[in-house]
Amino acid sequence: MHYHQYYPIDVINGPGTRATLFVSGCEHQCRGCYNQSTWRLDSGHPFDQGMADRIIADLSDTKIKRRGLSLSGGDPLHPANLAAVSALVARVRAECPGKDIWCWTGYRLDELSEAQWQLVEQLDVLVDGRFEQALADPALRWRGSHNQRIIERPRRQACGNSQDQATLTASQKESVSC
């Protein structure tokens, strides 16, 4: 996996102070995307053990408390990114208790593969759906267009093939169909 940018201190991509990793690689290539430079899988820098260690160290830093990790891109759920992103999420869960993990993807829940679901079920919040320029709204919080959903604790049993509702974050006070 490659990553395009890492922000050890970020207050834009999710609630509170966070660490944010923008991975490389996106097959959606949404018209109007402001992260077009992240589309190629090989753009940016190789993601290695040193970068993973740095993220864990930043999340563990007591001088600058971070609420959690945000994963964006590109697309963290791109099939080529799944192994490295899953390993990072597992490390955060094991080594940084109490930190939340947010992830942005162009995939919708009903499009996820088995491997993507295995990762998604480890997240606290998933922002799903492709950016749609016709539905763009700069006033939206944590998403770029109205079709994108902020889904808290996405789980297959709640969203699989049933008509159950996925719960949005409390700040959104809405629900959407999976």
N, C-alpha and C positions, 0 to 999 in steps of 0.2 A: 504494500500500500504506500501511497504517497500522501503527503499533506501539503496544503497550499499555504496555510497561515496558522499560527498558534498565538492566542492572546492569553497570557497568564492572568491578566486582570481585565475583566469585561463586565460591564453593567448594562449592556444592550440586549444580549441574546439569552433571555430568561430572567427570572426574578433574582434580585440580590447581586452580590459580587460573585463572579464565576470565572472559571477557566474555560476557554472556548477553542476547540480544534476544528478547523475547516479542512476536510479531507479532499483529495482530488478524485475526479471521476464521476461523471453524471451522464446517464444515457437519455435523460428526459430532454435536456437542452431547451428549456422553456423560453419562448419568445419574450424578451424584455427582462430576462434574468440579469441581476446585477452582479452575479458571480460567474460570468462566462469564462473567466480565466481558470476556473477550477474544473471545467468539463473534461479535459483530457486526463486519463488515468495516470500518466507519467509527468504531469505538471507539478511544479513545486519541488519538494524535498522528500527523500525516502523517509518513511516512518520507521524508526529503529528503537532498540531497547533504551537508548539514551533519552529519546523524546518521551517515551512512555514513563521512564523514571522521573523525568522533569515534571510531567503532569501530576504524577502521584505526589511528588515533593511539594508542588505548588498547592495542591488540594489539602495537604497535611500541614501547611505553614500556619503557625498560630499568630504570627504578626499581622498577616493580612488574611482574615477569615473569609473563606469562599463558601458559598452555599452549595455549589456543585459544579458539575461538568456539563457543558453544552457541546453537542456534536452537530456540525453542519457541513456545508460543502459547496460544491460537488454534492455527493449523496453518500452518507455513511452506510446506507443499505444497498449500495451498488454491490452486486455479487462478488466483485474482485476485492471489496473492502471488508467483507463480513468477518473473515478470520481475525484480522488485526483489530477491528473495532470490537468484536466480541471478547477478545483477550483483554483489551483495555477496560471494557466495562466490567469484566470479572475481577480485574485487579482493583478497580475503584471500589467495587462492592466489598472485596476482602480487606483492603488496606485503608480505606477512607470511610469508616462507618458514619452514617448520618448525612452523607452527601447525596444530593439528588442528581439524576442524570436526565437531561433533555436531549432530544434528537429531532432534526428536521430531515424530511425525506420527500421526494416527489412521488413515491408510491403511496397508494391508498391501502388501507387495511385489507380490503378484499382482493388486492393484487399480490399480496405477500406470499413468498415461497415458504416452505417448511423452515429452511435455514434462516430466513429473515425473521420469521415468527419467533424462533428460539432466541434471537437477540432482542427483539421488540418487547418480549415479555419480561426482560430484565430492566427495562426503562421505567422511569417515573412519569415522563411526559413524552408523547410523540406528537409532532406537528406534521400532519400528512397532507399529501396532495400537491400536484404540480402548481407552479405559479402561473396564473392566468392573467395576462396583461389587461384584458377587458374587465376583469373583476378586481384590479389592483386598487388599494386604498392605503395611502401613507399614514392614515390615522389608526389603522389596525395595530394592535399590540401583538408582537411576537409572530406575526405572519404577514405576508405581502398581499394576498388576495383573499376575497371573501369565501372562496371554495375550500380553502385550507382549514383544517380542523386542529384544534388543540385538544388532545385526548389524554386524559390522566389515567395512568396505570392500564394501558391497553392489554386486554387478555382475550385469548381465542375463545374461551367459553362464553364470553359476553358478546363477542363480535363475529364469531365464525359464520355459520350459515343462518343464524337465527335472526329474528327481527328485534332483538334486544337493543338497548341504547348504550352507546359509549358515553362516558361522563367526561365533559370538558372540565378544565381547571375551574376551581371555585370562582376565580376572578371573571370568568366568562359567563357563568350562570346560565348555561344553555345545555342542551343535549342534541346529539345528532345520531342518525342511523349509521351503523357500521357498514 
